[in-house]
């Protein structure tokens, strides 16, 4: 459940279903995709109120244009813990493949190679 997740997608970016769903309950998530992949990007980073980390450390680092939104109020939308969220949305080359990333407390790194 927790820990860093590192994934590198290989192969022809136009061949087949290339949907990705990555989740970590604590740790950085790094996704490297091939150049030219058509993507609909949906990222959510949850920050728990009593975390030892700072909310500003929760971030999306991307080679792609991601529209980022940060909540300012504490929410209880999942479970009993109060959380703030960082949301990221984007579309690349028509948005054919769904890229979903869910993370708690850390960073999402999104690269193209």
N, C-alpha and C positions, 0 to 999 in steps of 0.2 A: 504494500500500500504506500509506504513512504520511501523516499530515496530518489536520487537522480535518475532520470530517464533520458537516454540518448538513442535517437532513431535516425538512420540514413536510408531514404528511399532510393532504390536503384532501378534501372531499366528505362524503357521508353516511356516518357511522361504522357504520351497520347494513347498508349495501349492499355485497354481494360479499365476496370474499376479501381481507382486509386484513392478511395476514401480512407481517412485515418482518424482514429480516436485515441488520444493519449490522456492518461490521468496519473497524478501523483498526489499523495496526501502530505507531502513535505519533501521538497527537493527541487532542483532545477529540471525543466523539461527542455531538451534541445531536439529540434526536428530539422533535418537537412533534406531538401527536396531537389529533384533534377530541374535544370533550366527548362523553362517552357511549360511547366505543369499548370493546368487550368484549375483554380482553387476558389472555393467559397470558405473563408476563414472565420471561425468562431472561437474566441478565447475567453476564458473566465479564470481569474485568480482571486481566491477568497483569502481574506486576512482576518484571523481570529483576534478578538479584543485583547486577550491576555497573552498574546504572543511575545516572545523575547525579541523578535525582529521589529523593525520599524516599517510602517506602511509604505513609506517612500522606497523601500528596498524591493517591494513587489512591483515588477515591471515587465513590459514586453519589449524585447529587443529584436528587431526584424529587418530583413533586407527588402521587405515589401511594405507598401503603404497600408498601415493599419489605423483605423479610426479608434482611438482609445478614449474610454470614459471611466472616470473614477468616482465612486460614490463618496459622499461626505458624511452621511449619517450611518449609524450602526443599524444593522438589519438582523432579523431572526428568520430568514426565509428557509433555512435548512437546519433542523435540529434546534437545540437550546442555546447554542453559542451565538453571541453577537459578532457580526462580521461586517467588514467593508469589502468592496469589490473593485477589481480592475477588469473592465470588459474591453475586448478588442474585436473589431469586425473589419473584414476586407474582402475584396474580390480581385482575382488576378486572371487575366485572359479568358473571361467569360464565366468563371466560377463553376465549372463542371464537377469537380471533385470536392466533397465535403471534408474539411479539416477541422476537427473539434479537439480543443485542448482544455483540460480542467486541472487546476493546480491549487494547492493551499500554501500560502505564505511566501512563495519563492518567485523565481523568474521563469519566463518562457523565452527561449532563444529560437529564432526562426530564420533559417538561412537557405540560400539558393546556390547550387554548385553544378 
